Amino acid sequence: MDKCSSIILCKSVDLTGGLPTLVGVTRKVLAESYPAMYGLAVFAEAALSPGERRITWLIRESSGEVLAGGSGIVDVPEVLETVAVTQRLEVLLPREGFYSADLVIDGATIGSRDFVAATRPRDTKVNRAGTKT
């Protein structure tokens, strides 16, 4: 049985060097105005059953409408294994509100991470690391 232990949203994921490095981890997306195009990386650790598996990421509005998605195939060895699953997505967020990033394996959703899209306060600047200054 497939199981997702964590989903993290960030600006980018680097998988070189053996261990994943997540840059700009967030649970809130800030934009000057909406609609807004936003680049988002999604990362998960998932225990997957052996075999060729279709992995799909979906970004949904709170209504359930799919705004963006990406998919691929992973071949899991003959033993149950925890794997890093990541995808970079460009999503058009139509408005401030609540959204989710859903991890779907072979058509079944095994994990979801809620996040918020909000308007950036006009007097706040964000540096390259995503920190308010």
C-alpha positions in Angstrom: 0.0 0.0 0.0 1.3 3.4 -0.9 1.8 6.1 1.8 2.9 9.7 1.7 4.8 10.8 4.8 5.3 14.5 3.9 4.6 17.1 1.3 6.6 20.3 1.2 6.2 23.4 -1.0 9.2 25.5 -2.0 10.8 27.5 -4.7 13.2 24.7 -5.9 14.5 21.3 -5.1 18.1 20.1 -5.7 18.5 16.3 -5.7 22.2 16.2 -6.6 24.5 14.9 -4.0 22.3 12.2 -2.6 20.2 14.2 -0.2 17.4 16.6 -1.3 18.0 20.3 -0.7 14.8 22.4 -0.5 15.1 26.1 -1.1 12.5 28.7 -0.1 10.2 26.4 1.9 6.7 28.0 2.3 3.1 27.4 3.1 2.0 30.9 1.8 2.3 32.3 -1.7 2.6 36.1 -1.9 1.9 38.1 -5.0 1.5 41.8 -5.8 -1.9 41.2 -7.3 -4.1 38.5 -8.7 -4.4 36.6 -11.0 -0.7 35.7 -10.6 1.6 33.3 -12.3 3.7 31.5 -9.7 6.6 29.0 -9.9 6.3 26.3 -7.3 8.2 23.1 -6.5 6.5 20.3 -4.7 8.4 17.6 -2.8 7.2 14.5 -1.0 8.6 11.4 0.6 6.4 8.4 -0.2 6.6 4.7 0.5 5.6 3.1 -2.8 4.8 -0.5 -3.7 7.2 -2.1 -6.3 6.7 -1.7 -10.0 6.3 1.0 -12.6 4.2 3.8 -11.0 2.6 6.8 -12.5 3.1 9.9 -10.3 1.0 13.0 -10.8 1.1 16.3 -9.0 -2.1 18.5 -9.1 -2.5 22.1 -7.8 -6.2 22.6 -7.0 -8.4 25.5 -5.9 -10.4 25.0 -2.8 -13.4 24.2 -5.1 -11.5 21.2 -6.4 -10.7 22.7 -9.8 -7.3 21.6 -11.1 -5.2 24.6 -12.0 -1.9 22.9 -12.9 -0.3 19.5 -13.0 2.6 17.4 -14.0 3.3 13.7 -14.1 5.9 11.1 -14.7 6.8 7.4 -14.3 9.0 5.9 -11.6 10.2 2.3 -11.4 10.2 1.2 -7.8 12.5 -1.8 -7.0 11.1 -5.2 -5.9 10.9 -4.1 -2.3 8.7 -1.4 -0.6 10.9 1.7 -0.8 10.6 5.3 0.3 11.3 7.6 -2.6 11.7 11.3 -3.1 9.0 12.6 -5.5 9.3 16.2 -6.8 8.0 18.3 -9.6 8.4 22.0 -10.6 5.1 23.6 -11.7 4.0 27.0 -13.1 0.5 27.8 -11.9 -1.8 30.7 -12.6 -3.5 31.5 -9.2 -6.7 33.3 -10.1 -7.2 35.0 -6.7 -6.3 35.1 -3.0 -7.5 32.0 -1.2 -6.9 28.4 -0.2 -5.2 25.9 -2.5 -3.8 22.4 -2.3 -0.9 20.4 -3.8 -2.1 16.8 -4.2 0.1 13.7 -4.8 -1.6 11.1 -7.0 -0.1 7.6 -7.5 -1.7 5.5 -10.3 -4.9 7.5 -10.0 -5.3 7.5 -6.2 -4.5 10.6 -4.1 -2.1 9.6 -1.3 -1.2 13.0 0.1 -2.2 16.6 0.1 -0.7 19.9 1.4 -2.9 23.0 1.8 -1.4 26.4 1.2 -2.6 30.0 1.1 -2.3 32.7 -1.6 -2.3 36.2 -0.3 -1.5 39.7 -1.5 1.9 40.9 -0.4 1.7 44.0 1.8 2.9 47.0 -0.2 5.5 48.1 2.3 7.1 44.6 2.5 10.0 43.5 0.3 11.1 39.9 0.0 14.7 39.0 -0.6 15.9 36.1 -2.7 15.6 33.7 0.2 11.9 34.6 0.6 12.5 36.4 3.9 10.7 39.7 4.6 13.0 42.7 4.9 
